[in-house]
Amino acid sequence: MRSGAAIRVCQKIFRCVFSSFGGRVDEGQPERWTERCSLEEHLGPHAETLADAEAEAEARAEALLELCQKRHFLSGAPPQLSRDSLLSGCHPGFGPLGVELRKNLAAEWWSSMAAFREQVFAVDALHHQPGPTPPADTAFEFVSAETLREILQDKDMSKEQLVACLENLVKTSGKLRKNLLHGALEHYVNCLDLVNRRLPYGLAQIGVCFHPVSDTEQILNGVKRIGEKTEASLVWFTSPRTSSQWLDFWLRHRLLWWRKFAMSPSNFSSSDCQDEEGRKGSRLYYNFPWGKEPIETLWHLGDQELLLMYPENTSKLHVCQGLFNELLENGISVWPGYQDTVHSSMEQLYSRYDEMSVLFTILITETTLENGLVHLRSRDTTMKEMIHIAKLKDFLTKYISTAKNV
């Protein structure tokens, strides 16, 4: 009863106080200020009107935050408590009612995304990811203060040895997680058995993530502060053939979920987005008193992260994908059997493909990576022969041409 009452009472303001939950909310503010400055330079007389509108939006935001603080949804006081501190995750925290509201929203999300879905499983992962950190990674690295102190107090090491020792410590110390994706990928193989190795299925998790904050005051000679946010994540694994349809399905589902809490559902919107690596997705926005802010992001990630997590399967998969694309480009219809996650014996697979009228089955093994030879099985004769992968295209093209002339 308490949970439902809290949601009903807080429908009008939960979108502001809960901005650190769910979506990636640390991206909008700097661009907005840049846009304002450039507009004031070019609009001339109209800049004053625009500035007044911005000032009014800021005043409304401050009034709303003050109300949330008085009603114990947020703790702290200015300057620690501000719109920017909420969006960056560097604020004193939630008050008692804010904690209840966050718990209620997390429970609603979990009920909608995981609790009543047979193909979604709960997972958990460490806040600290062990192992080496890539040089370009911006995550905070986890270093023991005692270990660092012992290295610095060692008088026998030269300057070069000290630098090398510190660099090795930083590289191997691990990092604080920036998102929940890594934890889901760690459970991918084990959880396949729960669905009889059939896709699609999903892994859900709620947890705290950490990120560097660059638009706040810096301390200790430029060391960045740590921003925290509570994320809810569903990683949905599906075949490439149906990934786009599933992305559309989850986008509609998430929009409906957000709108059911809103007094003005039209304030929620979505748009396409793309990250620096060219991966596409969709971002959900809410129109706050000060403007639109992202509240949730859905990404079409592909298989890159999964292959990095399980590199032992990468080489054979690349061979399969390369051969698949080559045959398609030459007008040869191909069934991508390497994407099938159902565990079956080879005889079962051969029988299945025979029923599908697949003329030839190509089997790539570990030895293919060494000598380039693949197993080629004919449906009509059930005979198997070895052929070099470079000759497959010409063999199949000649076979199809001959069959057309008969």
Helices and strands as residue ranges (DSSP letters): H 2-9, H 14-17, H 29-43, H 46-70, H 83-88, H 96-110, I 111-115, E 120-122, E 128-129, H 145-152, H 159-172, E 175-176, H 181-186, H 188-192, G 193-195, E 201-213, E 225-237, H 243-259, G 265-267, E 268-274, E 280-288, E 291-299, H 304-309, G 311-313, H 314-329, G 337-339, H 346-355, E 360-363, H 368-371, E 373-378, E 384-388, G 389-391, H 392-405
